[in-house]
Amino acid sequence: MQGTILVLDGVSTNRIMLKVQLTSAWYRVAQGDRVDGLLPLLRRVRPDLVLTAMFLPDGSALDVRALMQTDETLADIPVVAVAPQNDRAARLRALAAGLDEVLVQPYDDVLLLARIRSLIRSHANTEELRAQGGPQALGFAEPAAGLLAPAPAASVALVTRKSGTGAVWRSKLRTLTRHRLNIHRLDDIHSLLTEPVPDAIVMELGAGGKGLNLLADLRARSATRHAAVIAVPEPCNPNLAAEALDRGADDVMPAGFCADELALRLDTQLARKVRSDGYRASVRDGWRAALTDPMTGLHNRRYAMPALQRIAASARDRGASFAVMLADLDHFKRINDQYGHPAGDAVLIETARRLRTALRPSDIVARVGGEEFMIVLPDTGRRKAQHMADDLCQRINGQSFTLPGCGKPIPVTTSIGLLVSEPGAITLQGAEDVSGLIEQADRALYVAKGAGRNQVSMIQSAA
């Protein structure tokens, strides 16, 4: 099944017809006929979309939307209304009230199903982002899901077949929106695909596949993948609108350009984009936090181990060398005991800075223990690895550390266990082999500690 749709209509024959149509498209269908008692029904069914008649025996589609807004678990579910006649003013009021679409009877079946697919897909993507790392998942408060805050002034590209059409659209929209409007011709979109990328794109679709091909291209490009796209078939063409939705348009205007309606749809789509961008940023920040040591800003063990496995596998496949170091600060406990933990933290932070500035961009340095650091050097043989390890030792012991609350700088040294893997020295079957590499580097570190500290001990990887 593709999802669950709740059909609301006071006329039983209408509900039956929609159920037959939607069931044949592999949707589960639940039914209701009024606003009264709707909340318990919604909570029980948990639909992916609500398809309601504009007018119900005890209310309207606007009442349905308002009721759903009172429960944040329901507030973001898409709502599509079916109106008995083309009342432009009523349609605009419905869109302004938060309905996702208003279709007029007799509506086009192909367009209805395309609109349902598009809205359910968008809703599912939003819910997935929220589950992965939205503000609530990270422990922060968040407004109810469906309460979209107005988007700040944004950049909107008007893409039309003729520049004159774009000029007319911009002229009519200027007094209705605060967003910045820029004109682009469909035949000359180079500037559209270069920085800065617009936040929203309003695209005229006409005969031929150029507009649809551009739409697919926009969705395939990383720079424009998350731009809000509204397609405007000119002249009115429900089939073209339906195909635009299936190609990735966020919204369509099946009846053609209407400035008042487009301004409303722009505000809605841009507000959704702001929210989705926020969720994506939360996901990125969450992953970054999960893979970063908060004190030093270096990578942590969770990041370093898979990275080592990738570097080792690449070296094996290319017949290249790589090196692994474990660096441990000597007598670090004494620093904490004598000067306090803030001083110890300062030593760790400064050590991380010195290690990071000594390494190449391709190298990896991670804090993997209290005072232990792992360094991975791709494409590095014995001589180069030895030189770099000696340099790291010198960078730590060559200049004393200035500590908070301490009258004079104190000397700090480090011991380094160095493992160098030459071509053919490792088969690398999985994570166990990576752990074996760490164990070998740890043995080398133990030798350096036993030999008096403040030095490097190197071994070659065992096969």
One Martini backbone bead per residue (centre of mass of N, CA, C, O) as a GRO file, in nm:
protein
  463
    1MET     BB    1   0.098   0.035   0.017
    2GLN     BB    2   0.104   0.401  -0.009
    3GLY     BB    3  -0.131   0.466   0.204
    4THR     BB    4  -0.336   0.687   0.403
    5ILE     BB    5  -0.681   0.793   0.350
    6LEU     BB    6  -0.898   1.052   0.445
    7VAL     BB    7  -1.245   1.064   0.384
    8LEU     BB    8  -1.452   1.364   0.355
    9ASP     BB    9  -1.816   1.325   0.338
   10GLY     BB   10  -2.167   1.374   0.336
   11VAL     BB   11  -2.161   1.199   0.072
   12SER     BB   12  -2.162   0.870   0.010
   13THR     BB   13  -2.105   0.851  -0.300
   14ASN     BB   14  -1.840   1.010  -0.288
   15ARG     BB   15  -1.687   0.818  -0.103
   16ILE     BB   16  -1.709   0.567  -0.280
   17MET     BB   17  -1.567   0.674  -0.532
   18LEU     BB   18  -1.298   0.742  -0.392
   19LYS     BB   19  -1.237   0.462  -0.282
   20VAL     BB   20  -1.214   0.319  -0.550
   21GLN     BB   21  -0.991   0.497  -0.670
   22LEU     BB   22  -0.777   0.466  -0.436
   23THR     BB   23  -0.765   0.158  -0.415
   24SER     BB   24  -0.663   0.118  -0.713
   25ALA     BB   25  -0.393   0.293  -0.606
   26TRP     BB   26  -0.306   0.164  -0.320
   27TYR     BB   27  -0.496   0.273  -0.094
   28ARG     BB   28  -0.593   0.347   0.206
   29VAL     BB   29  -0.938   0.380   0.338
   30ALA     BB   30  -1.098   0.628   0.516
   31GLN     BB   31  -1.405   0.742   0.685
   32GLY     BB   32  -1.606   1.050   0.681
   33ASP     BB   33  -1.879   1.324   0.753
   34ARG     BB   34  -1.745   1.508   0.991
   35VAL     BB   35  -1.622   1.708   1.246
   36ASP     BB   36  -1.750   1.555   1.447
   37GLY     BB   37  -1.518   1.332   1.582
   38LEU     BB   38  -1.236   1.364   1.428
   39LEU     BB   39  -0.997   1.335   1.622
   40PRO     BB   40  -1.024   1.034   1.697
   41LEU     BB   41  -1.001   0.938   1.405
   42LEU     BB   42  -0.718   1.049   1.343
   43ARG     BB   43  -0.569   0.900   1.580
   44ARG     BB   44  -0.643   0.615   1.474
   45VAL     BB   45  -0.551   0.631   1.163
   46ARG     BB   46  -0.315   0.802   1.064
   47PRO     BB   47  -0.289   0.976   0.814
   48ASP     BB   48  -0.126   1.100   0.515
   49LEU     BB   49  -0.417   1.211   0.419
   50VAL     BB   50  -0.670   1.464   0.354
   51LEU     BB   51  -0.993   1.423   0.191
   52THR     BB   52  -1.212   1.700   0.142
   53ALA     BB   53  -1.482   1.858   0.155
   54MET     BB   54  -1.553   2.183   0.170
   55PHE     BB   55  -1.846   2.076   0.262
   56LEU     BB   56  -2.004   2.002   0.562
   57PRO     BB   57  -2.265   1.949   0.774
   58ASP     BB   58  -2.066   2.100   1.029
   59GLY     BB   59  -1.872   2.237   0.800
   60SER     BB   60  -1.528   2.265   0.690
   61ALA     BB   61  -1.212   2.251   0.573
   62LEU     BB   62  -1.117   2.475   0.769
   63ASP     BB   63  -1.203   2.321   1.024
   64VAL     BB   64  -1.021   2.081   0.983
   65ARG     BB   65  -0.754   2.234   0.990
   66ALA     BB   66  -0.793   2.369   1.270
   67LEU     BB   67  -0.818   2.106   1.431
   68MET     BB   68  -0.537   1.987   1.355
   69GLN     BB   69  -0.372   2.227   1.489
   70THR     BB   70  -0.428   2.126   1.795
   71ASP     BB   71  -0.240   1.880   1.692
   72GLU     BB   72   0.090   1.815   1.638
   73THR     BB   73   0.051   1.517   1.514
   74LEU     BB   74  -0.157   1.652   1.274
   75ALA     BB   75  -0.068   1.938   1.149
   76ASP     BB   76   0.113   1.813   0.888
   77ILE     BB   77  -0.115   1.700   0.742
   78PRO     BB   78  -0.244   1.684   0.451
   79VAL     BB   79  -0.488   1.904   0.276
   80VAL     BB   80  -0.764   1.828   0.058
   81ALA     BB   81  -0.994   2.004  -0.140
   82VAL     BB   82  -1.339   1.984  -0.260
   83ALA     BB   83  -1.506   2.180  -0.486
   84PRO     BB   84  -1.812   2.259  -0.647
   85GLN     BB   85  -1.674   2.540  -0.731
   86ASN     BB   86  -1.526   2.825  -0.892
   87ASP     BB   87  -1.411   2.999  -0.615
   88ARG     BB   88  -1.165   3.215  -0.585
   89ALA     BB   89  -1.195   3.337  -0.299
   90ALA     BB   90  -1.223   3.063  -0.151
   91ARG     BB   91  -0.957   2.947  -0.240
   92LEU     BB   92  -0.772   3.159  -0.109
   93ARG     BB   93  -0.869   3.117   0.181
   94ALA     BB   94  -0.782   2.821   0.198
   95LEU     BB   95  -0.480   2.862   0.144
   96ALA     BB   96  -0.437   3.069   0.378
   97ALA     BB   97  -0.537   2.844   0.601
   98GLY     BB   98  -0.352   2.568   0.495
   99LEU     BB   99  -0.422   2.442   0.250
  100ASP     BB  100  -0.277   2.250  -0.008
  101GLU     BB  101  -0.554   2.204  -0.175
  102VAL     BB  102  -0.787   2.301  -0.451
  103LEU     BB  103  -1.044   2.128  -0.598
  104VAL     BB  104  -1.254   2.117  -0.887
  105GLN     BB  105  -1.550   2.041  -0.995
  106PRO     BB  106  -1.438   1.858  -1.226
  107TYR     BB  107  -1.175   1.664  -1.172
  108ASP     BB  108  -0.864   1.539  -1.236
  109ASP     BB  109  -0.750   1.227  -1.179
  110VAL     BB  110  -0.449   1.255  -1.239
  111LEU     BB  111  -0.402   1.506  -1.063
  112LEU     BB  112  -0.494   1.394  -0.795
  113LEU     BB  113  -0.283   1.163  -0.771
  114ALA     BB  114  -0.034   1.344  -0.799
  115ARG     BB  115  -0.093   1.521  -0.552
  116ILE     BB  116  -0.090   1.296  -0.347
  117ARG     BB  117   0.194   1.192  -0.395
  118SER     BB  118   0.341   1.458  -0.336
  119LEU     BB  119   0.238   1.510  -0.043
  120ILE     BB  120   0.327   1.243   0.082
  121ARG     BB  121   0.623   1.267   0.014
  122SER     BB  122   0.676   1.532   0.166
  123HIS     BB  123   0.579   1.437   0.444
  124ALA     BB  124   0.779   1.201   0.472
  125ASN     BB  125   1.038   1.369   0.456
  126THR     BB  126   0.983   1.543   0.704
  127GLU     BB  127   0.955   1.311   0.910
  128GLU     BB  128   1.238   1.199   0.866
  129LEU     BB  129   1.394   1.449   0.954
  130ARG     BB  130   1.278   1.463   1.237
  131ALA     BB  131   1.374   1.178   1.326
  132GLN     BB  132   1.687   1.222   1.274
  133GLY     BB  133   1.717   1.564   1.378
  134GLY     BB  134   1.537   1.739   1.506
  135PRO     BB  135   1.494   1.947   1.766
  136GLN     BB  136   1.364   1.730   1.951
  137ALA     BB  137   1.584   1.509   1.911
  138LEU     BB  138   1.802   1.727   2.047
  139GLY     BB  139   1.627   1.882   2.292
  140PHE     BB  140   1.442   2.092   2.157
  141ALA     BB  141   1.229   2.318   2.101
  142GLU     BB  142   0.905   2.318   1.917
  143PRO     BB  143   0.683   2.388   1.716
  144ALA     BB  144   0.429   2.301   1.571
  145ALA     BB  145   0.449   2.143   1.277
  146GLY     BB  146   0.210   2.318   1.121
  147LEU     BB  147   0.344   2.594   1.223
  148LEU     BB  148   0.425   2.814   0.997
  149ALA     BB  149   0.661   3.027   0.955
  150PRO     BB  150   0.748   3.297   0.818
  151ALA     BB  151   0.935   3.377   0.564
  152PRO     BB  152   1.184   3.527   0.461
  153ALA     BB  153   1.321   3.702   0.244
  154ALA     BB  154   1.348   3.595  -0.094
  155SER     BB  155   1.461   3.417  -0.377
  156VAL     BB  156   1.300   3.453  -0.704
  157ALA     BB  157   1.247   3.259  -0.992
  158LEU     BB  158   1.139   3.352  -1.322
  159VAL     BB  159   1.048   3.100  -1.558
  160THR     BB  160   1.026   3.174  -1.905
  161ARG     BB  161   0.988   3.179  -2.243
  162LYS     BB  162   0.941   3.490  -2.205
  163SER     BB  163   1.033   3.794  -2.090
  164GLY     BB  164   0.751   3.926  -2.090
  165THR     BB  165   0.618   3.729  -1.898
  166GLY     BB  166   0.802   3.785  -1.657
  167ALA     BB  167   0.731   4.088  -1.634
  168VAL     BB  168   0.433   4.048  -1.572
  169TRP     BB  169   0.460   3.877  -1.320
  170ARG     BB  170   0.629   4.076  -1.155
  171SER     BB  171   0.430   4.313  -1.160
  172LYS     BB  172   0.195   4.150  -1.009
  173LEU     BB  173   0.374   4.055  -0.750
  174ARG     BB  174   0.506   4.301  -0.604
  175THR     BB  175   0.243   4.381  -0.421
  176LEU     BB  176   0.227   4.065  -0.282
  177THR     BB  177   0.546   4.056  -0.223
  178ARG     BB  178   0.878   4.048  -0.053
  179HIS     BB  179   1.016   3.912  -0.268
  180ARG     BB  180   1.269   3.845  -0.485
  181LEU     BB  181   1.255   3.916  -0.840
  182ASN     BB  182   1.362   3.706  -1.113
  183ILE     BB  183   1.451   3.684  -1.455
  184HIS     BB  184   1.408   3.394  -1.677
  185ARG     BB  185   1.492   3.209  -1.947
  186LEU     BB  186   1.451   2.893  -2.064
  187ASP     BB  187   1.697   2.929  -2.285
  188ASP     BB  188   1.852   3.101  -2.029
  189ILE     BB  189   1.991   2.937  -1.731
  190HIS     BB  190   2.277   2.989  -1.624
  191SER     BB  191   2.220   3.189  -1.386
  192LEU     BB  192   2.039   2.988  -1.225
  193LEU     BB  193   2.293   2.764  -1.187
  194THR     BB  194   2.423   2.984  -1.022
  195GLU     BB  195   2.552   3.182  -0.811
  196PRO     BB  196   2.295   3.237  -0.643
  197VAL     BB  197   2.061   3.032  -0.537
  198PRO     BB  198   1.744   3.007  -0.536
  199ASP     BB  199   1.474   2.942  -0.323
  200ALA     BB  200   1.279   2.988  -0.577
  201ILE     BB  201   1.083   2.835  -0.853
  202VAL     BB  202   0.910   2.967  -1.133
  203MET     BB  203   0.755   2.760  -1.388
  204GLU     BB  204   0.702   2.749  -1.717
  205LEU     BB  205   0.470   2.544  -1.899
  206GLY     BB  206   0.479   2.386  -2.215
  207ALA     BB  207   0.520   2.285  -2.499
  208GLY     BB  208   0.703   2.038  -2.452
  209GLY     BB  209   1.005   1.922  -2.258
  210LYS     BB  210   1.184   2.151  -2.136
  211GLY     BB  211   1.062   2.208  -1.856
  212LEU     BB  212   1.071   1.915  -1.749
  213ASN     BB  213   1.377   1.877  -1.785
  214LEU     BB  214   1.456   2.103  -1.594
  215LEU     BB  215   1.323   1.992  -1.345
  216ALA     BB  216   1.495   1.734  -1.330
  217ASP     BB  217   1.765   1.885  -1.315
  218LEU     BB  218   1.717   2.039  -1.049
  219ARG     BB  219   1.683   1.772  -0.877
  220ALA     BB  220   1.983   1.659  -0.951
  221ARG     BB  221   2.101   1.906  -0.822
  222SER     BB  222   2.252   2.009  -0.537
  223ALA     BB  223   2.192   2.321  -0.546
  224THR     BB  224   1.856   2.274  -0.634
  225ARG     BB  225   1.711   2.042  -0.470
  226HIS     BB  226   1.584   2.253  -0.230
  227ALA     BB  227   1.416   2.406  -0.402
  228ALA     BB  228   1.132   2.578  -0.463
  229VAL     BB  229   0.879   2.440  -0.688
  230ILE     BB  230   0.670   2.605  -0.934
  231ALA     BB  231   0.423   2.511  -1.160
  232VAL     BB  232   0.309   2.670  -1.484
  233PRO     BB  233   0.068   2.605  -1.691
  234GLU     BB  234   0.086   2.727  -2.040
  235PRO     BB  235  -0.174   2.647  -2.066
  236CYS     BB  236  -0.407   2.481  -1.932
  237ASN     BB  237  -0.275   2.152  -1.788
  238PRO     BB  238  -0.326   1.877  -1.604
  239ASN     BB  239  -0.117   1.673  -1.718
  240LEU     BB  240   0.128   1.858  -1.686
  241ALA     BB  241   0.097   1.900  -1.383
  242ALA     BB  242   0.125   1.603  -1.304
  243GLU     BB  243   0.410   1.561  -1.422
  244ALA     BB  244   0.551   1.775  -1.251
  245LEU     BB  245   0.506   1.634  -0.980
  246ASP     BB  246   0.657   1.367  -1.064
  247ARG     BB  247   0.933   1.538  -1.123
  248GLY     BB  248   0.934   1.749  -0.840
  249ALA     BB  249   0.727   1.939  -0.780
  250ASP     BB  250   0.584   2.110  -0.510
  251ASP     BB  251   0.399   2.281  -0.712
  252VAL     BB  252   0.083   2.386  -0.867
  253MET     BB  253  -0.101   2.562  -1.150
  254PRO     BB  254  -0.344   2.438  -1.336
  255ALA     BB  255  -0.492   2.729  -1.417
  256GLY     BB  256  -0.255   2.908  -1.395
  257PHE     BB  257  -0.187   3.227  -1.373
  258CYS     BB  258  -0.196   3.378  -1.032
  259ALA     BB  259  -0.093   3.612  -0.824
  260ASP     BB  260  -0.240   3.556  -0.557
  261GLU     BB  261  -0.185   3.251  -0.550
  262LEU     BB  262   0.123   3.254  -0.583
  263ALA     BB  263   0.188   3.410  -0.325
  264LEU     BB  264   0.081   3.191  -0.135
  265ARG     BB  265   0.253   2.952  -0.236
  266LEU     BB  266   0.523   3.078  -0.179
  267ASP     BB  267   0.499   3.109   0.126
  268THR     BB  268   0.456   2.812   0.185
  269GLN     BB  269   0.712   2.689   0.049
  270LEU     BB  270   0.922   2.865   0.201
  271ALA     BB  271   0.846   2.776   0.485
  272ARG     BB  272   0.912   2.476   0.435
  273LYS     BB  273   1.205   2.517   0.360
  274VAL     BB  274   1.301   2.634   0.625
  275ARG     BB  275   1.229   2.385   0.792
  276SER     BB  276   1.392   2.174   0.633
  277ASP     BB  277   1.664   2.314   0.662
  278GLY     BB  278   1.665   2.289   0.969
  279TYR     BB  279   1.663   1.983   0.982
  280ARG     BB  280   1.922   1.934   0.818
  281ALA     BB  281   2.105   2.093   1.009
  282SER     BB  282   2.048   1.913   1.256
  283VAL     BB  283   2.161   1.658   1.135
  284ARG     BB  284   2.445   1.762   1.082
  285ASP     BB  285   2.504   1.851   1.373
  286GLY     BB  286   2.457   1.577   1.502
  287TRP     BB  287   2.680   1.425   1.352
  288ARG     BB  288   2.910   1.611   1.429
  289ALA     BB  289   2.882   1.565   1.734
  290ALA     BB  290   2.914   1.247   1.720
  291LEU     BB  291   3.224   1.293   1.566
  292THR     BB  292   3.309   1.494   1.806
  293ASP     BB  293   3.523   1.648   2.018
  294PRO     BB  294   3.426   1.898   2.229
  295MET     BB  295   3.702   2.008   2.335
  296THR     BB  296   3.904   1.996   2.062
  297GLY     BB  297   3.752   1.932   1.768
  298LEU     BB  298   3.807   1.660   1.709
  299HIS     BB  299   3.792   1.366   1.634
  300ASN     BB  300   3.661   1.057   1.707
  301ARG     BB  301   3.637   0.721   1.730
  302ARG     BB  302   3.380   0.692   1.554
  303TYR     BB  303   3.534   0.815   1.309
  304ALA     BB  304   3.827   0.685   1.297
  305MET     BB  305   3.777   0.385   1.238
  306PRO     BB  306   3.639   0.400   0.956
  307ALA     BB  307   3.865   0.570   0.831
  308LEU     BB  308   4.085   0.360   0.859
  309GLN     BB  309   3.946   0.145   0.690
  310ARG     BB  310   3.942   0.307   0.426
  311ILE     BB  311   4.248   0.355   0.401
  312ALA     BB  312   4.334   0.058   0.408
  313ALA     BB  313   4.169  -0.037   0.164
  314SER     BB  314   4.294   0.156  -0.042
  315ALA     BB  315   4.587   0.061  -0.005
  316ARG     BB  316   4.539  -0.230  -0.087
  317ASP     BB  317   4.418  -0.174  -0.376
  318ARG     BB  318   4.686   0.021  -0.461
  319GLY     BB  319   4.959  -0.047  -0.321
  320ALA     BB  320   4.990   0.114  -0.049
  321SER     BB  321   5.080   0.325   0.206
  322PHE     BB  322   5.051   0.344   0.572
  323ALA     BB  323   4.981   0.522   0.887
  324VAL     BB  324   4.989   0.469   1.253
  325MET     BB  325   4.914   0.666   1.545
  326LEU     BB  326   4.995   0.675   1.900
  327ALA     BB  327   4.933   0.942   2.126
  328ASP     BB  328   5.079   1.004   2.458
  329LEU     BB  329   5.070   1.173   2.736
  330ASP     BB  330   5.297   1.242   2.975
  331HIS     BB  331   5.197   1.252   3.289
  332PHE     BB  332   4.895   1.369   3.301
  333LYS     BB  333   4.797   1.327   3.594
  334ARG     BB  334   4.985   1.534   3.724
  335ILE     BB  335   4.853   1.782   3.607
  336ASN     BB  336   4.577   1.747   3.738
  337ASP     BB  337   4.682   1.724   4.034
  338GLN     BB  338   4.853   2.000   4.044
  339TYR     BB  339   4.653   2.209   3.851
  340GLY     BB  340   4.407   2.081   3.737
  341HIS     BB  341   4.159   2.032   3.504
  342PRO     BB  342   4.176   2.297   3.342
  343ALA     BB  343   4.473   2.249   3.269
  344GLY     BB  344   4.433   1.981   3.124
  345ASP     BB  345   4.246   2.092   2.907
  346ALA     BB  346   4.451   2.293   2.790
  347VAL     BB  347   4.650   2.078   2.694
  348LEU     BB  348   4.462   1.931   2.499
  349ILE     BB  349   4.394   2.171   2.316
  350GLU     BB  350   4.689   2.238   2.235
  351THR     BB  351   4.764   1.965   2.125
  352ALA     BB  352   4.554   1.961   1.898
  353ARG     BB  353   4.663   2.209   1.753
  354ARG     BB  354   4.951   2.101   1.693
  355LEU     BB  355   4.870   1.853   1.535
  356ARG     BB  356   4.691   1.984   1.315
  357THR     BB  357   4.918   2.187   1.200
  358ALA     BB  358   5.123   1.936   1.117
  359LEU     BB  359   4.919   1.836   0.911
  360ARG     BB  360   4.754   1.715   0.656
  361PRO     BB  361   4.452   1.722   0.501
  362SER     BB  362   4.450   1.392   0.467
  363ASP     BB  363   4.476   1.367   0.752
  364ILE     BB  364   4.417   1.207   1.075
  365VAL     BB  365   4.278   1.339   1.384
  366ALA     BB  366   4.219   1.189   1.713
  367ARG     BB  367   4.032   1.152   2.004
  368VAL     BB  368   4.046   0.825   2.192
  369GLY     BB  369   4.108   0.954   2.476
  370GLY     BB  370   4.201   1.130   2.728
  371GLU     BB  371   4.542   1.143   2.618
  372GLU     BB  372   4.465   1.016   2.332
  373PHE     BB  373   4.596   0.989   1.994
  374MET     BB  374   4.502   0.959   1.648
  375ILE     BB  375   4.702   0.893   1.352
  376VAL     BB  376   4.645   0.917   0.995
  377LEU     BB  377   4.857   0.820   0.704
  378PRO     BB  378   4.828   0.850   0.390
  379ASP     BB  379   5.061   0.774   0.173
  380THR     BB  380   5.290   0.642   0.386
  381GLY     BB  381   5.603   0.577   0.466
  382ARG     BB  382   5.857   0.521   0.677
  383ARG     BB  383   6.023   0.781   0.655
  384LYS     BB  384   5.790   0.984   0.670
  385ALA     BB  385   5.663   0.883   0.932
  386GLN     BB  386   5.906   0.928   1.114
  387HIS     BB  387   5.930   1.230   1.066
  388MET     BB  388   5.643   1.308   1.166
  389ALA     BB  389   5.668   1.190   1.452
  390ASP     BB  390   5.909   1.361   1.541
  391ASP     BB  391   5.766   1.632   1.495
  392LEU     BB  392   5.541   1.592   1.703
  393CYS     BB  393   5.717   1.570   1.947
  394GLN     BB  394   5.850   1.851   1.913
  395ARG     BB  395   5.581   2.018   1.933
  396ILE     BB  396   5.537   1.942   2.232
  397ASN     BB  397   5.843   1.975   2.370
  398GLY     BB  398   5.943   2.264   2.241
  399GLN     BB  399   5.693   2.395   2.408
  400SER     BB  400   5.556   2.525   2.654
  401PHE     BB  401   5.273   2.539   2.869
  402THR     BB  402   5.002   2.751   2.912
  403LEU     BB  403   4.830   2.794   3.222
  404PRO     BB  404   4.572   2.826   3.418
  405GLY     BB  405   4.693   2.939   3.726
  406CYS     BB  406   4.992   2.952   3.615
  407GLY     BB  407   5.290   3.119   3.639
  408LYS     BB  408   5.429   2.897   3.452
  409PRO     BB  409   5.538   2.719   3.220
  410ILE     BB  410   5.506   2.378   3.109
  411PRO     BB  411   5.620   2.073   3.047
  412VAL     BB  412   5.552   1.856   2.758
  413THR     BB  413   5.505   1.515   2.664
  414THR     BB  414   5.537   1.244   2.414
  415SER     BB  415   5.421   0.929   2.303
  416ILE     BB  416   5.488   0.710   2.010
  417GLY     BB  417   5.306   0.482   1.813
  418LEU     BB  418   5.429   0.321   1.511
  419LEU     BB  419   5.255   0.223   1.213
  420VAL     BB  420   5.360   0.048   0.914
  421SER     BB  421   5.203  -0.013   0.594
  422GLU     BB  422   5.284  -0.207   0.347
  423PRO     BB  423   5.261  -0.353   0.069
  424GLY     BB  424   5.091  -0.660   0.152
  425ALA     BB  425   5.051  -0.647   0.486
  426ILE     BB  426   4.729  -0.638   0.422
  427THR     BB  427   4.394  -0.765   0.391
  428LEU     BB  428   4.135  -0.672   0.512
  429GLN     BB  429   3.813  -0.782   0.624
  430GLY     BB  430   3.765  -0.573   0.874
  431ALA     BB  431   3.727  -0.447   1.185
  432GLU     BB  432   3.929  -0.645   1.312
  433ASP     BB  433   4.179  -0.541   1.154
  434VAL     BB  434   4.173  -0.257   1.269
  435SER     BB  435   4.214  -0.341   1.561
  436GLY     BB  436   4.491  -0.467   1.499
  437LEU     BB  437   4.632  -0.205   1.429
  438ILE     BB  438   4.595  -0.072   1.706
  439GLU     BB  439   4.745  -0.287   1.868
  440GLN     BB  440   5.019  -0.240   1.733
  441ALA     BB  441   5.045   0.061   1.807
  442ASP     BB  442   5.020   0.007   2.115
  443ARG     BB  443   5.280  -0.157   2.140
  444ALA     BB  444   5.464   0.071   2.049
  445LEU     BB  445   5.386   0.262   2.278
  446TYR     BB  446   5.483   0.079   2.508
  447VAL     BB  447   5.778   0.092   2.424
  448ALA     BB  448   5.815   0.400   2.452
  449LYS     BB  449   5.747   0.409   2.753
  450GLY     BB  450   5.967   0.193   2.847
  451ALA     BB  451   6.214   0.382   2.719
  452GLY     BB  452   6.121   0.689   2.862
  453ARG     BB  453   5.980   0.851   2.672
  454ASN     BB  454   5.973   1.098   2.444
  455GLN     BB  455   5.902   0.897   2.186
  456VAL     BB  456   5.958   0.673   1.910
  457SER     BB  457   5.784   0.374   1.801
  458MET     BB  458   5.849   0.131   1.541
  459ILE     BB  459   5.636  -0.067   1.325
  460GLN     BB  460   5.536  -0.331   1.131
  461SER     BB  461   5.303  -0.481   0.972
  462ALA     BB  462   5.125  -0.752   0.999
  463ALA     BB  463   4.963  -0.989   0.793
   0.00000   0.00000   0.00000
